[in-house]
Amino acid sequence: MNIESSPRKLVKGATGDWEIVVGLEVHAQVISNAKLFSGASTAFGGEPNSHVSLVDAAMPGMLPVVNEECVRQAIRTGLGLKASINLSSVFDRKNYFYPDLPQGYQISQYKNPIVGEGEVSVDVTATETIAVGIERLHLEQDAGKSLHDRNPATSFVDLNRSGVALMEIVTRPDIRSAEEAKAFVAKLRTILRYLGTCDGDMEKGSLRADVNVSVRRPGEPLGTRCEIKNVNSIRFIGQAIDAEARRQILILEDGGKIEQETRLFDPARGETRSMRTKEEAHDYRYFPDPDLLPLQFDEAYVAALAAALPELPDAKKARFIAQYGLSPYDADVLVGERAAADFFEDVVGGNGQPRDGKAAANWVINEFFGRLNREGGDIATAPISAAQIGGIIDLITEGEISGKMGKDLFDIVWTEGGDPRAIAKERGLTQMTDAAAIESVVDAVVAANPEKAAQAKAKPAMLGWFVGQVMKQTSGRANPQAVNAAIRAKLGT
C-alpha cells in the first residue's frame, strides 16, 4: 500500500528526511445506562465487581442480548463523522486470552462493522486544516480491569467495566505528526461530546487510543508499523508518537529493521517499550458469534436518528462566523465545548434584542473563561450567569458604564452575585453623562493649565492629557467620548 507523501511534516534524521505516518484506533465508551449485552450498570466508581451480571461473569447458559441504545449511539456517531451506515452488520468473536474477560473471547465486529468510511475535518493551526479519513467504526465489549497494586503476590480482577459498550473508531493512515494526531483526537472528542455518545473523559478511561506509528522516506511505501496501546491523554499521544518515531528512525539509520509489535508508552521516561509481537487478524480466529443474530435496520431508522442530531461543531462554527461576525479563532474557542457555545448564545440572546456578537464573545472568552481557568471552575457551577454578563454588556452599550467599570462590576457580581444594573446604581459605578457637569470639570482643568491649553490648540495630540486629567477628577466616571467632545469645544480644536 502506498499513500502519497505529504511535504507538510518531515523529520530531520542523520541521513536525511523522514516522514511520520500515524493511524489511530480510538476506543470510546458509549454513554448508556446498561452494558452492551447485559442489563448491568455502567456507572463509574462502584465497588469492585458490584456492576456484574451473570452474562458479564460468563456463567453457563447465559446468552448476550444486544442493547439497542448502544446501537443507536454508534449510528449517531457514524452520522456525526459523515460516515456511511451499514444497514446490516455482524458481531464476531475475537479469540484471545483476556484475564479480565471471563468468557475468554471478546464480542466485537470484524468484516461487517456497523459504520463504514467517513471523514473528519481538523484545524491543526489557525491556517492549517487537514482531512482525516475514518476507515470504520465498530461496536465491541470492553474488558475488565486487572489490579496489580493491591497485593505483592496476587493480582485482582474488577469486572465492573467488563461488557461495557465501546465504539472503536479506526482512522486511515492520514496523520503526519504528533500535533496533527493531538488535534484530531481533540476534534473527535468534541464531536462525541456534542452528540452525547461518549463523555470523552480520558482520565476515567472513557476515551483512549491505540496509536499506530511508522516512518518512511518521503515518497516511499509505508513502513512497518508499531502499535502503542491504551494511551489515555492527548498530551501523551503526542509524546508517544514523537518517541516512537525517533526510535524507529535511529534503528533504520543504523541499518536495522523494524519489527511489527505492540508497545507501551512510559510517560515518566518518555519512551515506548515492547509489550508483545503484534498479532494479525487470523491470530484472533474471528468467526460470527453464534449467539447473536446480525444487526439489521432500514433507511427510515437511520434517517430518524440523523434528523434528531444536534448542530455539530463545524456547522456551529460557520454559523457563529456568519451570524455574529466572529473571527474564526473566537468561533473555534466558543464551539470547543457544547456548553461553552450554549453559554455564549445565552449571553448574546439579549431578551429578544440580540447583543453585539463580538462584544459578547470578548466578554465570554476573556473575562468569563479567563476567570474560570484561573479558579479551576466550570460553566455549570460558575457564580455568574449568562444573563448577568448580558446585563453588564447592556450597561456598556447604553453608555451607563465604561468598559473598565464593566470589569469592576463583573468582579463584584462574580464575588457577591446580584443584578448588575442595581449594583451599578447603588455603588455609583455609572458614568457621568451630564454635559453641564462634564463641562464644569473641563473648564476647571483648562483654567488650571493655561500653558498646556495653548500648546494643545497648536498640537491636538495633547488633548489626551486633558482627557486623562478630567477622568482623574471624576474618578473615572465621566463618559470619555463626552469628555473628549467638551475639551475640543473648549479649546476650539
N, C-alpha and C positions, 0 to 999 in steps of 0.2 A: 504493500500500500504506500503510495507516495503522495503526501499532502504538500501543496505548494508552500515554499518557504516565504516567510514574511521578513522584510528588512527592518521592521519596526523595533525588534528587540533582539540584539545579538550580544553575546558574551565573549569578551576577550580571553583567549586561552594563551598558553605559552607558544603554541604552534599555529595560531590563527583564530578566526571567529567560530563560535558555536551558537547554535540555536536551541533554546529550550522548548520542548513540546510537552504540554500538560493536558491531561484529561481528568475529569473528576467524577467520582461516584458519590453523590451526596445522599445520605440517609436521613430522611425527615420523618420524625414521629408524627403520626396522624392524630389530629385533635378529634377524639371520640371518647365517649364515656365508657365504652366496653372494648375489649380486645378484638383482634381480627377474626378469631374463630371461636371465641367463648364470651360469656357474659361477665367475666371477671373485670373488676375496676381497673382503670388505667391511671388512677390518681398517683401523683408523685409523693414520695416521702413516707409511705406507710411502713409499719414494722416489717422486717424481712419475712417473706412468704405469707403475708396476710392478704394479698390480692391474687390468689392462685385457685383456679377451678380444677375440677377433675380432668378436664380437657388439657389444661396447661401442664398438669402433672403427668400427662400421658398414661392415665390409668387404663387398664384393659377394657376394651369395649367402648371407650369414649370416642365419639366422632366429631370432627370440626363442622361448624355451621358458619357460613360467611356473614359477616356483619355488613349490612347494606350501607350504613353510614360511612364506613371506611371506603367502600367502592365509590360512593358519591364524592367523597373528598378527593379521591385520586382523579376522578374525571374532572372535577372543578379545577384541580391543579394543572392537569393537562391542558385544559382550555386557557388557563392563565399563562401558560408557557407557549401559547399559539401552536399547540401540537395536535396531531391527528389522534382521534379517539377510536380505538378498535372495538367494534360492536360485539366481537366475540374474543374472549381471552381464556387462557388455561392456567390453572395452578399446578405447579410441578413440585416434586420432592427433590431437594438438593441434599444428597447424602454426604455427610461429613461428620467428623467427631466433634460434637458440641458438648462440653462438660456441663454446660448450664442450659441445655435444651433437652428435656427428658426424653422426648421421642427419638432422639438420635439422628434426626434429619430436620431440615428447615423447609417449611412450605413457602415456596417462592414462585416466581414466574420466569420462564426462560425464553422459549421460542415465540410465544404468543403473549406478549405483555398487554396490559390494559391501555397503555398510551404509547403512541409511536413518536415520529420525528416532530421536533419543534425548534424554536429559536428564541434566544433572549438577547435583547439589545442592552449593552453595558457601557456606561460612561466611565472610562478609566480615569480620565482627567477632564478638565473643562473643555479641552479641544480634541480629545481622542475618544471615539466611540467604536466599539467592536461588536461583532455578532458572534455569539457562541451557540453552536448547534446542539440541540438536545437529541440524543440518539433514541432514548426510550425512558419510560417511567413504568416501574412495575411495583406491585404490592408484594410484601413478604412479612413474615412474623419476626419480631426481634428475639434475640436470645436473652437469657437471664444474666445475672452478674456474679462472677466469681470473686470472692473476697479473700485476700491472702494476708491481710494485716491483723487479723483477729487472734491468731494463734501461731506460734513459731513453727509448729509441725503439721498444722491442718489447714486446708482451705475450706471455706464455707460457700454455699451457693444460695443466692437470693433469687427466687423465681418471680418476683413481682413484675419485672419487665418482660418476662418470657411470654411470648404471644402477642405483645403489643404491636399494632399495625405500623409498618414502616413503608414509606414510599422511597424507593431507590431511584434517584434521578441521575442518569448517566449522560455525560456530555460527549461530544465529539472532541478529538484532539485539536481544538481550535485555539487554545490558550498558549501564549508565548512568553509569559513572565510571571513572577510571583505577584506583581502588582495587578496584572490582569485577573489572575485567579482570585485574589482577595476581593477585587471589585465585583467579580461575577458572583461569588458566594454572598456578598453583602446585598447585591441586587436580588438574587434568588430568595434570600431570607425576607427581604422587604415584600416581594410578591406573595410568598407563602403567608405572611402575617396579614396582608391586605385581604387575601382570600379566606383567612381563618382556618386554613387546613393544617398548619403547624405553627407552634408558638415561637420557633426559632431559638429557643434558649439553649445555647451551646454549653453553658456551664452544667446544666442538668442532663446533657446528652440528647436533647430533643433534636438537635441538628449536628451531624458530624460528617466528616468526609474522608473517603479513601482517595489518595492523590497519586495518580499515575504520572511518572516523570521519565522522560528520555531526552537525550541530546543528540544532535546530528550536525554535520557541516551544512551550511546553507545550500539548499537545492538538492540535497541527498535524500534517499528514502528514510523513513522513520527508523530510529534506533531501537534497541531493546529497552523495554520499559521496566521500571521497578515500581511496585505499589506500596505506598506508605499508608498504613492502616489507622483508622479511627483518630483522625486529627480533629480536636474539639474546640478550636478557636480560629478566627480569621487570621490573627497575627501569627499563630503557629503554622497555619497553612503556608503563608508566605515564607516563613523561616525554613520550613521543611523543604520547600521547592528549591530554594537557593542552596541549602546544604547538600541536598541530593544531587543537584546539577553539578556543583563543584566536585563532589565525589566521583561522579561518572566521568567528567572531563579529565580529571587527574589520571584515572585508570586508563582511559583511551589514549591520552597523550603519552602515557608511559608504555604503550604497546599492549595493554591488557584488553580484556573482553568483559562486557557487562553481562552478568548472569541474571536472567529473569527471576525475581524473587519478591517476597513480601517483606517489608521492613517497617520498623517503628521509629518515630521521631522522639528524640530526647531533648526537650526544651532547655533543660539545665546545661547540657553540654553543647547544644546547638548542632547536633549531628544525628544521622539516621544509623540504625544498626539492624543487622539481619535478623529476621524472625523465622522464616521458613522459605523453602523453594516454592515459587508461585505455581499454584495448580491451574490446570486448564479445565475447560468446561467438561471434557469427558471424564476427568478425575472425580467429578461430583456425581456422575452417573444419574443425570437428570431423567425423570420419567413422569408423566402426568399422574397427579395424586388420585388414586382410585376412590378416595372417599369424598371427592369434590367434583361436582359437575362443572362444565365450562361456564364462565360468566357470559351471559348474553343479554343485550338490551337493544332498543331500537333508537332511531334518529330522534324521535319525539322526546325520549327520555333525556338524551344529551342536549337537545335544544332547550328544554325547560331549565336545565341546570345552567346553560350558557346565558339565558335571559335573566337569570337571577344573580349573575356575578356582579360584584361591586365595581366601581370605577377603579382601574388599576393604575399603578404609579406613572407609567409613560403617558397615558391619556390624561391623567390629572395634572401632570407637569405641563403638558401642552396647553391645557385649558387655563391653568394659572397664568401662563405667559400671555395668552391671548385675551383672557377676560380681565385680568387685574394689572396687566402691564408690567409684570415682574421680570427681572433678569433671569436667564437660565440658571444661574448659580442659586439665587434666592428660591426659585421654584424647586430646585433639586433638594435644597435643605428642607423645605417645608413638606415635600412629599415622601421624605425618607421613612417616616413612620405615619401610619394612617391616623393615629391620634393627634399628631402634630398638624397634619393637613386639616383635620376637622376643627381643631382649635383655631387655626388661622381663619378658616371660613366663618367661624362663630364671631371672631373679632371683627372681620370685615363686613359682617352682615348688617350692622347698624340699624336694627329695629325697622327694617323696611326701607331705610335710606342708606344704601351701601357707602361705606367709608372708602377713602383712598387706599387702593391695594398696596401701593409702595410704602405708604406710611405704616399701614398695619403690619406688613412684612418686616419692616425695620424694627418695630416695637416687639413683635413676637420673637424674631431671631436674636436681636442684640440684647434687649432688656430681659424678656421673659426666659428664653432658652439660656441666656448667659447666667442669669441668677440661678436657674435650676442646676446648671452644670457646676457652679461654684458651691452650691449647698448640697449637691448629690440627691436632688429630688426628682420627681417625675410629674407629668402633666396631671395625672389622676388625683394626686394629693397636694398639688400646688395651692398655696394660700391666697392666690389671686385668680379671679375668673376671667374668661374672655369678655364678659360684659363690663367688668371693671376696667380692663385695659381699653376697651372700646370707649368707655366714658372719658378716660384721660385723653384719648385721641380727639374726641369731640371737643373737649375744652380747648385744646391747642388749635384745632381747626377754626373754632369760633373766635379765637383771639383772646379768650379769657385767661389763659396761662401761656407762658413761653415754653419752649422745649426743655429748658433747664428746670423750670418749675414742674414740668410734667415728670421728669425723672425724680425730683424730690417727692412728688405726690405718689408716684409708683412705689417708692420705698416705704412711705407711710402706709399705703394700702396693703402692701405685702406684709408688713410687720403687724399692723393693727386691724386691718380689714376696714369695711365701711364703704359708703358711697363717695366716689371721687369728687363729684360736684359739691356735695355738702361739706366735705373736708376742706376743699379749696376755699370755700366761702368762710367757714368757721375759723380757719387758721391764717387768713389773709394771704393766701397764695395766688389770688387772682391778680391779673395785670392792671396797672393804672392806664386807663384808656381815655380818661377825661382830658380833652385837648387843652382846656384852660389851665388845669393843674400842671400838665406837662410843660406848657409854655412858661409858666411861672418859674419852674425849676431851670429851664433853659435860659431864661432871662438872667437868673441869678448866677449861673455858671459863666455866661458870656460876660456879664458885668465884672465878675471877679478875675477875668483873664483877658483884658483888652488886647495885650500884645499877641497872644495866640489867636484871638479873633481876627486881628488884622492879617496875620500870617495865613489863616485858613481861607480868607477871602481870595488870597493870591494862590494858595496851594490847597485845593479841595481835599487832598488826601488826608489832611489833618482833621477833617470832620469826625473821623473815627475817635479821635482823642476826646472830643466834646461828648460824643455818644457815650463813651465809657464813663465820663465824669457824671453825666446825668443818671446813668444806670446805677452808679455808686451812690448817688444822693438819694435815689428812690429804692435802695436795697434790692435792685434788680427787678422791681415790679413794673417799671414803665414799659410800655409796648415799644420795642426797638424801632419798628417802622414809623410809629408816630413821633418818636424822639428824633429820628433822622430827618423827617419832614419838617419838624418845628425848628431844628437847627438850621437847615437850609433856608427856610423862610426868614429866620432871624438874621442870618449873615448874608442873605441875598445871593447865595451861590446856586 
